[in-house]
Amino acid sequence: MQQYKFQGDYRLRLGLQASLRTALDREDYDILVPIPIDAQTWQTRGFNQVTGWLTGQPFQQVLTVTATHKDRPQSAKTRQERLLTPQPFELVSGASEIVSNQRVLLIDDVYTTGRTLRHAARQIYLGGAKAVTSLTLAR
């Protein structure tokens, strides 16, 4: 994960795609929603580590990261600091029409405290989702 996510070895996504597809086939959902990255991370890394695994898999990008949420990366925070992280997500324009009354599956790379997924789920529920579950590649 370190080499893929932080050192930018984008080819490593190929080794994870089949396992992820198998895991997704076991899930019951209407809409797949990857956790987004912020603009600064996008500029630095050049890719979203989660959507990199989703080649050929339909998903909806209904969340965006607020411009002022980040003082430093989650990976650099302690467990306590992660748990205190304020809401970093907003629904994009038109997201409510997409998620309303739908079963949404959130997908992320690493589950540490669950704070990121809970923040994302809260926003998606505000958009009217019927249910929100999650899938992560690693814990």
N, C-alpha and C positions, 0 to 999 in steps of 0.2 A: 504494500500500500504506500509506503514511504517513497519508493522509487516511482511509482505511477503518479501519485498525487502531488508530491512535493518536488520531485526531480524531473517531472514532465515526460516520463517515458510512456507516451500515449499508446504505443504498441501493446503494452501489457493489458489493455482493455480487452483485447481479442481473446485472451486466455480465460476471461471471466464471463464472457457473453453467453456461452452455452449453459453454464451453471445457473446464471441469473434467469435465463429463459425458462429453464426447468422449474425454478422456484416460482416464477411468475405464473406458469401454467397451473400450479397448485393453488393459487390464490383466487378468490372470488371477488371481483371488482368490476366497476363500470369504466372508471377513469384512472389512469396511471399519472401520478404527479411527482416529478423529481424535485428534490430540494434544490433551490437555486443557489448560485454563488453571487457575490457582489461584484460590482464593476471593477474594483481594484484587483480582486483575485483573478477575474477574467483577463485583465490586462497582463498580470504577472504570469499566470499559468497558461493562458491561451485556450483553455477548455474547461468544461464542467465535468468533473470526474464521474458524476452519476450519469449524465446523459450520454457520455462516451460509451457506456455499456449498452445503451438502448438502440443501437443501429437496427433499423427495421421494425422496432417495437413502437407502436403509436403511444404518444404521451401528450399531456397538456401542461403548458407552463403557465399556471394560474397564479403563482406567487412571484413576488419580486422582493428583493432585499432593500430595506430603507437605506437611504444614503448616509444616515448618521449613526447607524447601529454599532459600528465596529471600532473598537479601540485597539484591538489586536486579535489575531486568529484564535479560534476556539482551541486549537491544538496547543496553544501556548498558555492556556488558563488552567488553574487548579479546578478540582471538582466543585469546590465551594463557589469559585468565581463563575463557573459555567452555570450553576444552579441559579445564580443571581442575574444572569443575562436578561436584559429587557427584550420585549417582543421585537424581533428583527424583520418580520415579514408583513407585507401588505398584499391584498388581492389586486391583481391587475384589472384594468378596465374590462368589463364584460365577463369576469370570472364567475360571478353569481349565476349567470345564464348557463354556464358550462357545468358547475358543480351542484346546482340546485337539485335536490332529491336524488342524488347519485351516490353510489358506494365508491369512495375514493381510496386508492392505495397510494400512500406516500412511499417514496423510495429514497434511501440515503446510503452513503457509503459505510459510515462507522457509527455505531450506537455506543455512546459513552455514558451520559447521564439521562438521555432521552429528552432533554430540554428543547433541542432543536425540533424534534418531531412533535412535541406537545405544542410548541408555539405555532408550527405550521398547521397542525390539526385544528387548533382554536380558530385560526383565520378561515380555514376551509369550512368549518361548521358555521361560522358567521355568514358565509356565502350560501348557506342553505343545504349543505350536504346531508344525506340521510345517514351515512356512516363513514368513518375514517379509520383505516387500519394502516399498518406500516410494515415495510420490509427493509432490512439493512443487510449489507454484504458481510459486515464484520462487527464483532462486539469486543 
